[in-house]
Every structure is written in structure tokens, then in C-alpha cells.
Amino acid sequence: MRDRDPDGQPGIPPPHGSGLLDLNLLRTFLAVYRAGAFTAGARMLGLSQPTVTTQIRSLESRLGRELFERLSRGVSPTPFADELAARVMEPLDALGPVSGAGTLFGESDAEPVHLAGPAEYLTHCVMPTLAPLIDKGVRLHIAFGLTDDLLDALRAGRHDLVVATLRPRGRALASVPMSDEEFVLVAAPAWAERVGPRLATEGPAALHGVPLISYADDLPIVRRYWRHVFGKRLTCTPAVVVPDLRAVKAAVTAGAGFSVLPRYLCADELAVGALVLLNDPDDPPINTGFLVQRPGSSTNPHVTLVRDHLLRSAHEA
């Protein structure tokens, strides 16, 4: 039976034998956990691969648990390893500067982390969460673009991490669900007063004659909303096409027409009444975003640090 914390939650069992766990063993464990391979973890630490293997086996012996499943290429952490990593990650990262190197893991000359994704999502949801890492010495190079293009660039080695609006196919890229975004049908108050009451009785036909503002000619977000909420095919030509959802929001807020936007992008405008929900379905369309990486593609410890921080921040939001 697993040990439990005072609050009744499952906990990490005490090491076999007496004494505390060796801090170096935990650092080695975390490096392998983040790198996904013994060899890559050894490079991060400046150790030989046999030394890292010996240390991991020693830690497994002391804990009485297997930490990694050995694969043909790299390793996969066990559920117990995931729990251990969640416990030791922040304390060990916090100890980095105390070691005397001045930055995390003693990597004073670590390369920048190349992070890419949709401009709107990175600007509103990602960049604010990364401020604590910048203060600790992490360097970032940010790129914006469409998911397909960014995933191609990731495969080519031009990015370290990509926030994608869809899960990549194949096994060349590793992806983890990051967050869900809800889409909402919005307009400025003046348009909402004219068409809002009719929408409930007439359906989407009430929007005929209202200009549509879109970020692409093929209307991917709006078409998805129509299919999911109204169960109908969208037959509408946009009045304005601008390839930036922030500009779409600005146009709609100014009264140019209606659009479908991610709720996170227009939450402030909805809160103060600058934008109004034209429809509030019980089952709104939702899209899952993924954090994508090429397994074993980088020996920069800050890549895994940024990845873990983003996932943790998204799950806590």
C-alpha cells in the first residue's frame, strides 16, 4: 500500500534503508526524465552514459520502484516517475542558482529556447506565464505562424517547441494536450441589439446582411462554429479578411460586423460590454491545443524547463 500525505493523498515512499536521498541522484533522474533518454541526460549533466545508468539504477534500488521503461530509442517514465518529477522539479530548479553557476542547472551559456505558435495565443496566454523563467536566466526566441508551417519547421529543427492547434500525425513528434479554447459568436452592442433577439427564433438566418469579419478566406473557425452549433453549412462571404485574430477582434469591437473568436481573446471585452455574445450554446465548439516537441532533439535543459513550466501553468489555469 502506498504511503499517504497528511491530506490523504498518495505520496512518495521513503527510501529503502536509512538516510535521505542523494541530491545528485535526483538531479540525474530529472535530467533523464526531461531528456527522454539516458544518453541525452548524460550530455545535459556532463557525465558519461554508464555513470547516469548506474545512478538511475541506484535511485530505483533505494526507492524500490522502477522509474523508466527502457525502449528501443530512449526511455519512457513510469507513473511513479511522473509523480516523483512533480515533487522534486521545482525544489531542484530553485537550487540551481545556489550551486554557484548563477543560472538554472549551471547553464550560464545555454542556447535560447525557440518557441513558436499562434500569435494570439502566445501573446495572451503563454508569454505572461514565462516571466519567472526569464528572471532566472532562460532566453527565448519566439516565432508566430500557422500550425502546419510551424510543425514542418519543427521537424526541420528550426524550433524547439511548438504550440499547435491540432495533434501532429506520426511518431516523429511528441505532443501533449495543453489547453482547451472555447469559440464564441460575438458582435458589438449595436449589432447585438438588432440581431440578438432574432437569432433565437430565426437561427443563423438572422445574421444575413451583417458583415462577417474573418482571419482567413476559407473561414475555418466560423465554419466549424456553424457546423457544431447550428448543424448547418455556412454560406457567407466575408466582408473583411485580416490574418490576425486580434485585428478581427478590433474590427468587430468597432462595429464592423460579427465574427467567431476564442473566448480567451475577447474575455475582457465581454466583461465590460464592448462585445456581446450573440449566442450562448450549452455545447460550444472547443479546440484542444498541444505542446509539440521532437523527442531527444535538444540537449538544452531550458527547453524541457520551458515545456514543463508551460504544461504546469496551463493545467493550473
PyMOL commands that set and color helices and strands:
alter all, ss='L'
color gray80, all
select helices_A, chain A and resi 23-35+38-45+49-63+79-95+97-99+104-106+119-135+147-155+189-207+220-230+245-253+263-272+301-316
alter helices_A, ss='H'
color red, helices_A
select strands_A, chain A and resi 68-70+75-77+113-117+140-144+161-164+174-187+213-214+240-241+258-262+276-277+286-293
alter strands_A, ss='S'
color yellow, strands_A
deselect
rebuild
show_as cartoon
